């Protein structure tokens, strides 16, 4: 699967200034996608391989949509989260502005979905990530394209002002330099 590029054929190299082993494996501890402290989250555990972010996920039964298959929203959340790590690999804090998913076939519960994501294009401030999801035979189940827009440190300032004290205490442990070098 490593040479496959389903949409553009582009792969923008990851900057060499950062070792993949030094990059974070969660956005925040309580992130729905990857947070180690979110017992109801997906449990995404990204890895870095060359210019790609990789991940595997066997969706818990609570993410069922139709009978015996993964809910499309849960699959979209997995890909949104994984492509967010592409931005981290490229040292560019960014948020999802647009997410497109092509569901090629139903994802059965109990199957491990493997995924690869990469930065496909840069147009000014716009960053485009692509991803594919497949089983252990290489059969594709899902493909995704997302537009990310870079953010500054004050991006979440307005939402932080409205948080309750317990949530503020949790967020105070977050050190942005720990996640975005």
MIDOSE-1310 file (N, C-alpha, C; in nm, 2 decimals, decimal comma, always signed):
residues 181
xxxx	+0,08/-0,12/+0,00/+0,00/+0,00/+0,00/+0,09/+0,13/+0,00; +0,21/+0,11/+0,03/+0,29/+0,23/+0,05/+0,31/+0,33/-0,07; +0,30/+0,28/-0,19/+0,31/+0,36/-0,30/+0,18/+0,42/-0,36; +0,07/+0,38/-0,30/-0,06/+0,42/-0,35/-0,10/+0,56/-0,31
xxxx	-0,14/+0,64/-0,41/-0,19/+0,77/-0,39/-0,32/+0,79/-0,46; -0,43/+0,78/-0,39/-0,56/+0,77/-0,45/-0,62/+0,90/-0,52; -0,57/+1,02/-0,47/-0,63/+1,14/-0,52/-0,54/+1,22/-0,61; -0,43/+1,27/-0,55/-0,35/+1,36/-0,63/-0,22/+1,30/-0,67
xxxx	-0,17/+1,20/-0,61/-0,04/+1,15/-0,64/+0,07/+1,22/-0,57; +0,04/+1,33/-0,49/+0,14/+1,41/-0,43/+0,17/+1,36/-0,29; +0,29/+1,37/-0,25/+0,33/+1,35/-0,11/+0,44/+1,45/-0,08; +0,41/+1,54/+0,02/+0,50/+1,64/+0,06/+0,59/+1,59/+0,17
xxxx	+0,72/+1,59/+0,16/+0,81/+1,53/+0,26/+0,79/+1,60/+0,40; +0,81/+1,52/+0,50/+0,81/+1,56/+0,64/+0,94/+1,63/+0,66; +0,94/+1,75/+0,73/+1,07/+1,82/+0,76/+1,16/+1,73/+0,83; +1,29/+1,73/+0,80/+1,39/+1,65/+0,86/+1,43/+1,69/+1,00
xxxx	+1,39/+1,81/+1,04/+1,43/+1,86/+1,17/+1,37/+1,79/+1,29; +1,27/+1,71/+1,27/+1,20/+1,64/+1,38/+1,21/+1,49/+1,36; +1,25/+1,42/+1,46/+1,25/+1,27/+1,45/+1,11/+1,22/+1,48; +1,06/+1,12/+1,40/+0,93/+1,07/+1,43/+0,91/+1,02/+1,58
xxxx	+1,01/+0,97/+1,64/+1,00/+0,92/+1,77/+0,98/+1,03/+1,87; +1,00/+1,16/+1,83/+0,98/+1,27/+1,92/+0,84/+1,34/+1,91; +0,77/+1,29/+1,81/+0,64/+1,35/+1,78/+0,53/+1,29/+1,87; +0,43/+1,37/+1,91/+0,33/+1,33/+2,00/+0,24/+1,22/+1,94
xxxx	+0,18/+1,14/+2,03/+0,09/+1,04/+1,98/-0,06/+1,07/+2,03; -0,08/+1,19/+2,09/-0,21/+1,23/+2,12/-0,22/+1,38/+2,10; -0,34/+1,43/+2,06/-0,36/+1,57/+2,05/-0,36/+1,64/+2,19; -0,45/+1,58/+2,27/-0,47/+1,62/+2,41/-0,51/+1,49/+2,49
xxxx	-0,48/+1,48/+2,61/-0,52/+1,36/+2,69/-0,67/+1,32/+2,68; -0,76/+1,42/+2,66/-0,90/+1,39/+2,66/-0,96/+1,40/+2,52; -0,87/+1,40/+2,41/-0,92/+1,41/+2,28/-1,01/+1,28/+2,25; -1,12/+1,31/+2,18/-1,21/+1,20/+2,14/-1,14/+1,09/+2,05
xxxx	-1,06/+1,13/+1,97/-0,99/+1,04/+1,88/-0,88/+0,96/+1,94; -0,78/+1,04/+2,00/-0,66/+0,97/+2,05/-0,63/+0,99/+2,19; -0,71/+1,06/+2,27/-0,68/+1,09/+2,41/-0,67/+0,97/+2,50; -0,56/+0,95/+2,57/-0,54/+0,84/+2,66/-0,64/+0,84/+2,78
xxxx	-0,69/+0,96/+2,81/-0,78/+0,98/+2,93/-0,93/+0,98/+2,89; -0,96/+0,96/+2,76/-1,09/+0,95/+2,72/-1,14/+0,81/+2,70; -1,20/+0,76/+2,80/-1,25/+0,62/+2,80/-1,36/+0,59/+2,70; -1,42/+0,69/+2,65/-1,53/+0,67/+2,55/-1,48/+0,71/+2,41
xxxx	-1,35/+0,74/+2,40/-1,30/+0,78/+2,27/-1,27/+0,66/+2,18; -1,21/+0,69/+2,06/-1,18/+0,59/+1,96/-1,06/+0,51/+2,00; -0,96/+0,57/+2,06/-0,84/+0,50/+2,10/-0,73/+0,50/+1,98; -0,73/+0,60/+1,90/-0,64/+0,61/+1,79/-0,50/+0,62/+1,84
xxxx	-0,41/+0,54/+1,79/-0,27/+0,54/+1,83/-0,18/+0,56/+1,70; -0,15/+0,68/+1,67/-0,08/+0,70/+1,54/+0,07/+0,66/+1,55; +0,12/+0,63/+1,44/+0,27/+0,61/+1,43/+0,31/+0,69/+1,31; +0,44/+0,71/+1,30/+0,50/+0,78/+1,19/+0,60/+0,69/+1,11
xxxx	+0,57/+0,69/+0,98/+0,66/+0,60/+0,90/+0,69/+0,68/+0,77; +0,82/+0,73/+0,77/+0,86/+0,81/+0,66/+0,78/+0,94/+0,65; +0,71/+0,96/+0,54/+0,63/+1,08/+0,52/+0,48/+1,06/+0,55; +0,45/+0,95/+0,62/+0,31/+0,92/+0,64/+0,29/+0,90/+0,79
xxxx	+0,16/+0,92/+0,83/+0,11/+0,88/+0,96/+0,03/+0,76/+0,94; +0,06/+0,66/+1,02/-0,01/+0,53/+1,01/-0,09/+0,50/+1,13; -0,19/+0,42/+1,12/-0,27/+0,38/+1,24/-0,35/+0,26/+1,21; -0,38/+0,19/+1,31/-0,47/+0,07/+1,31/-0,58/+0,09/+1,41
xxxx	-0,70/+0,04/+1,38/-0,81/+0,05/+1,48/-0,91/-0,06/+1,46; -0,94/-0,13/+1,56/-1,05/-0,22/+1,56/-1,16/-0,15/+1,64; -1,26/-0,10/+1,58/-1,37/-0,02/+1,64/-1,44/-0,11/+1,75; -1,46/-0,05/+1,86/-1,54/-0,11/+1,97/-1,69/-0,12/+1,93
xxxx	-1,76/-0,22/+1,98/-1,90/-0,24/+1,95/-1,98/-0,12/+1,96; -1,95/-0,03/+2,05/-2,03/+0,09/+2,07/-2,03/+0,18/+1,95; -1,94/+0,16/+1,85/-1,93/+0,24/+1,73/-2,01/+0,17/+1,62; -2,10/+0,08/+1,65/-2,18/+0,02/+1,54/-2,28/+0,11/+1,48
xxxx	-2,29/+0,10/+1,35/-2,39/+0,18/+1,28/-2,50/+0,08/+1,23; -2,49/+0,03/+1,11/-2,58/-0,07/+1,07/-2,54/-0,20/+1,13; -2,62/-0,31/+1,11/-2,60/-0,44/+1,18/-2,46/-0,49/+1,15; -2,37/-0,50/+1,25/-2,24/-0,56/+1,23/-2,13/-0,47/+1,16
xxxx	-2,17/-0,34/+1,14/-2,07/-0,26/+1,07/-2,05/-0,13/+1,15; -1,93/-0,07/+1,12/-1,89/+0,05/+1,19/-1,97/+0,17/+1,14; -2,02/+0,26/+1,23/-2,09/+0,38/+1,19/-2,00/+0,47/+1,11; -2,05/+0,53/+1,01/-1,97/+0,62/+0,92/-1,91/+0,73/+0,99
xxxx	-1,98/+0,79/+1,09/-1,92/+0,90/+1,17/-1,80/+0,86/+1,25; -1,80/+0,74/+1,30/-1,69/+0,69/+1,38/-1,57/+0,67/+1,28; -1,59/+0,62/+1,17/-1,48/+0,60/+1,07/-1,43/+0,74/+1,03; -1,52/+0,84/+1,00/-1,48/+0,97/+0,97/-1,39/+1,03/+1,08
xxxx	-1,43/+1,01/+1,20/-1,36/+1,07/+1,32/-1,22/+1,00/+1,32; -1,20/+0,88/+1,30/-1,07/+0,81/+1,29/-0,98/+0,88/+1,19; -1,04/+0,90/+1,07/-0,96/+0,96/+0,96/-0,93/+1,11/+0,99; -1,02/+1,18/+1,05/-1,00/+1,32/+1,08/-0,88/+1,33/+1,18
xxxx	-0,89/+1,24/+1,28/-0,78/+1,24/+1,39/-0,65/+1,21/+1,33; -0,64/+1,10/+1,25/-0,52/+1,06/+1,19/-0,46/+1,16/+1,10; -0,54/+1,23/+1,02/-0,49/+1,33/+0,93/-0,45/+1,45/+1,01; -0,50/+1,48/+1,13/-0,46/+1,58/+1,21/-0,31/+1,56/+1,26
xxxx	-0,27/+1,44/+1,27/-0,13/+1,41/+1,30/-0,04/+1,43/+1,19; -0,09/+1,44/+1,07/-0,01/+1,48/+0,95/+0,04/+1,62/+0,97; -0,05/+1,70/+1,02/-0,02/+1,84/+1,05/+0,09/+1,85/+1,15; +0,08/+1,77/+1,26/+0,18/+1,77/+1,36/+0,32/+1,73/+1,30
xxxx	+0,32/+1,62/+1,22/+0,44/+1,58/+1,15/+0,51/+1,69/+1,07; +0,42/+1,78/+1,02/+0,47/+1,89/+0,94/+0,49/+2,02/+1,02; +0,48/+2,00/+1,15/+0,50/+2,11/+1,24/+0,41/+2,23/+1,22; +0,29/+2,20/+1,18/+0,19/+2,31/+1,15/+0,06/+2,29/+1,23
xxxx	+0,04/+2,35/+1,34/-0,08/+2,34/+1,41/-0,20/+2,39/+1,32; -0,30/+2,30/+1,30/-0,40/+2,33/+1,21/-0,53/+2,26/+1,25; -0,64/+2,31/+1,20/-0,77/+2,25/+1,23/-0,84/+2,21/+1,10; -0,93/+2,12/+1,11/-1,00/+2,07/+0,99/-1,10/+2,17/+0,95
xxxx	-1,09/+2,21/+0,82/-1,19/+2,30/+0,76/-1,29/+2,22/+0,68; -1,25/+2,11/+0,62/-1,34/+2,04/+0,53/-1,29/+1,89/+0,53; -1,38/+1,80/+0,54/-1,35/+1,66/+0,54/-1,44/+1,59/+0,44; -1,38/+1,52/+0,34/-1,45/+1,44/+0,25/-1,41/+1,29/+0,27
xxxx	-1,52/+1,21/+0,27/-1,50/+1,06/+0,29/-1,56/+0,99/+0,18; -1,49/+0,89/+0,12/-1,55/+0,80/+0,02/-1,56/+0,66/+0,09; -1,68/+0,62/+0,12/-1,70/+0,49/+0,19/-1,71/+0,39/+0,07; -1,61/+0,31/+0,06/-1,60/+0,21/-0,05/-1,67/+0,08/-0,03
xxxx	-1,67/+0,04/+0,10/-1,75/-0,08/+0,14/-1,77/-0,07/+0,29; -1,87/-0,14/+0,35/-1,89/-0,14/+0,49/-1,77/-0,19/+0,57; -1,74/-0,13/+0,68/-1,63/-0,18/+0,76/-1,69/-0,27/+0,87; -1,66/-0,40/+0,87/-1,71/-0,49/+0,97/-1,66/-0,46/+1,11
xxxx	-1,75/-0,47/+1,21/-1,70/-0,47/+1,35/-1,61/-0,59/+1,36; -1,50/-0,58/+1,44/-1,41/-0,69/+1,46/-1,30/-0,70/+1,37; -1,30/-0,62/+1,26/-1,19/-0,62/+1,16/-1,10/-0,50/+1,20; -0,97/-0,52/+1,19/-0,87/-0,42/+1,21/-0,86/-0,34/+1,08
xxxx	-0,89/-0,21/+1,09/-0,88/-0,12/+0,98/-0,74/-0,05/+0,99; -0,66/-0,07/+0,89/-0,53/+0,00/+0,88/-0,54/+0,12/+0,80; -0,47/+0,22/+0,83/-0,48/+0,35/+0,76/-0,34/+0,42/+0,74; -0,33/+0,49/+0,63/-0,22/+0,57/+0,60/-0,26/+0,71/+0,56
xxxx	-0,20/+0,81/+0,61/-0,23/+0,95/+0,58/-0,11/+1,03/+0,55; -0,12/+1,13/+0,47/+0,00/+1,21/+0,43/-0,05/+1,35/+0,38; +0,05/+1,44/+0,38/+0,02/+1,57/+0,33/+0,03/+1,57/+0,18; -0,07/+1,61/+0,11/-0,08/+1,60/-0,04/-0,05/+1,73/-0,11
xxxx	-0,09/+1,84/-0,05/-0,08/+1,97/-0,12/-0,07/+2,08/-0,02; -0,01/+2,19/-0,06/-0,01/+2,32/+0,01/-0,04/+2,43/-0,09; -0,14/+2,51/-0,06/-0,18/+2,62/-0,14/-0,19/+2,74/-0,05; -0,09/+2,82/-0,04/-0,09/+2,93/+0,06/-0,11/+2,87/+0,20
xxxx	-0,21/+2,92/+0,27/-0,24/+2,87/+0,40/-0,31/+2,74/+0,40; -0,36/+2,69/+0,29/-0,44/+2,57/+0,29/-0,35/+2,45/+0,28; -0,38/+2,35/+0,37/-0,30/+2,23/+0,37/-0,40/+2,11/+0,34; -0,37/+2,03/+0,25/-0,45/+1,92/+0,21/-0,39/+1,78/+0,25
xxxx	-0,46/+1,70/+0,32/-0,42/+1,57/+0,36/-0,51/+1,47/+0,29; -0,45/+1,35/+0,27/-0,52/+1,24/+0,21/-0,50/+1,12/+0,29; -0,59/+1,02/+0,29/-0,57/+0,90/+0,36/-0,65/+0,79/+0,30; -0,60/+0,67/+0,32/-0,67/+0,55/+0,28/-0,68/+0,45/+0,40
xxxx	-0,79/+0,37/+0,39/-0,81/+0,26/+0,50/-0,83/+0,13/+0,43; -0,76/+0,03/+0,48/-0,77/-0,10/+0,42/-0,76/-0,21/+0,52; -0,79/-0,34/+0,48/-0,78/-0,45/+0,57/-0,64/-0,51/+0,55; -0,62/-0,63/+0,62/-0,49/-0,69/+0,61/-0,45/-0,76/+0,48
xxxx	-0,55/-0,76/+0,38/-0,52/-0,81/+0,25/-0,49/-0,69/+0,15; -0,51/-0,57/+0,20/-0,49/-0,45/+0,11/-0,62/-0,41/+0,05; -0,73/-0,47/+0,08/-0,86/-0,43/+0,02/-0,90/-0,29/+0,08; -0,93/-0,19/+0,00/-0,96/-0,06/+0,05/-1,11/-0,06/+0,09
xxxx	-1,13/+0,01/+0,20/-1,26/+0,03/+0,26/-1,31/+0,17/+0,26; -1,21/+0,26/+0,27/-1,24/+0,40/+0,28/-1,12/+0,49/+0,23; -1,15/+0,60/+0,18/-1,05/+0,70/+0,14/-1,10/+0,84/+0,18; -1,01/+0,93/+0,21/-1,04/+1,06/+0,27/-0,95/+1,17/+0,21
xxxx	-1,01/+1,29/+0,21/-0,94/+1,41/+0,17/-0,98/+1,51/+0,27; -0,89/+1,59/+0,32/-0,92/+1,69/+0,42/-0,85/+1,82/+0,39; -0,91/+1,93/+0,41/-0,85/+2,06/+0,41/-0,83/+2,11/+0,55; -0,70/+2,15/+0,58/-0,67/+2,20/+0,71/-0,62/+2,34/+0,70
xxxx	-0,66/+2,42/+0,80/-0,62/+2,56/+0,80/-0,53/+2,59/+0,93; -0,42/+2,64/+0,91/-0,33/+2,67/+1,03/-0,40/+2,76/+1,13; -0,36/+2,74/+1,26/-0,41/+2,82/+1,37/-0,30/+2,88/+1,45; -0,33/+2,99/+1,52/-0,24/+3,05/+1,61/-0,27/+3,00/+1,75
xxxx	-0,18/+3,03/+1,85/-0,20/+2,99/+1,98/-0,33/+3,04/+2,04; -0,38/+3,16/+2,00/-0,50/+3,22/+2,06/-0,63/+3,16/+1,99; -0,62/+3,07/+1,91/-0,74/+3,01/+1,84/-0,85/+2,97/+1,93; -0,81/+2,91/+2,04/-0,91/+2,85/+2,13/-0,94/+2,95/+2,25
xxxx	-0,89/+3,07/+2,25/-0,90/+3,16/+2,36/-1,05/+3,19/+2,40; -1,13/+3,21/+2,30/-1,27/+3,24/+2,33/-1,34/+3,12/+2,39; -1,31/+3,00/+2,35/-1,38/+2,88/+2,41/-1,33/+2,86/+2,55; -1,20/+2,88/+2,57/-1,15/+2,86/+2,71/-1,21/+2,96/+2,81
xxxx	-1,25/+3,07/+2,76/-1,31/+3,17/+2,85/-1,45/+3,12/+2,91; -1,51/+3,03/+2,83/-1,64/+2,98/+2,87/-1,64/+2,84/+2,94; -1,52/+2,79/+2,97/-1,51/+2,65/+3,03/-1,54/+2,66/+3,18; -1,60/+2,55/+3,23/-1,62/+2,54/+3,37/-1,49/+2,52/+3,44
xxxx	-1,48/+2,54/+3,57/-1,35/+2,53/+3,65/-1,29/+2,39/+3,64; -1,37/+2,28/+3,64/-1,31/+2,15/+3,63/-1,24/+2,13/+3,49; -1,30/+2,18/+3,39/-1,24/+2,16/+3,26/-1,11/+2,25/+3,25; -1,12/+2,37/+3,30/-1,00/+2,45/+3,30/-0,88/+2,39/+3,37
xxxx	-0,91/+2,32/+3,48/-0,81/+2,25/+3,56/-0,74/+2,14/+3,47; -0,83/+2,07/+3,40/-0,77/+1,97/+3,31/-0,69/+2,03/+3,20; -0,73/+2,14/+3,14/-0,66/+2,20/+3,03/-0,53/+2,26/+3,07; -0,52/+2,30/+3,20/-0,40/+2,37/+3,25/-0,28/+2,28/+3,24
xxxx	-0,30/+2,15/+3,23/-0,19/+2,06/+3,22/-0,13/+2,06/+3,08; -0,21/+2,11/+2,98/-0,16/+2,11/+2,84/-0,06/+2,21/+2,82; +0,05/+2,17/+2,76/+0,16/+2,26/+2,72/+0,18/+2,25/+2,57; +0,14/+2,36/+2,50/+0,14/+2,35/+2,36/+0,27/+2,32/+2,30
xxxx	+0,38/+2,36/+2,36/+0,51/+2,32/+2,30/+0,54/+2,17/+2,31; +0,47/+2,10/+2,40/+0,48/+1,96/+2,41/+0,42/+1,89/+2,29; +0,32/+1,95/+2,23/+0,24/+1,89/+2,12/+0,28/+1,95/+1,99; +0,32/+2,07/+1,98/+0,36/+2,14/+1,86/+0,49/+2,21/+1,88
x	+0,60/+2,13/+1,85/+0,73/+2,19/+1,87/+0,76/+2,31/+1,78
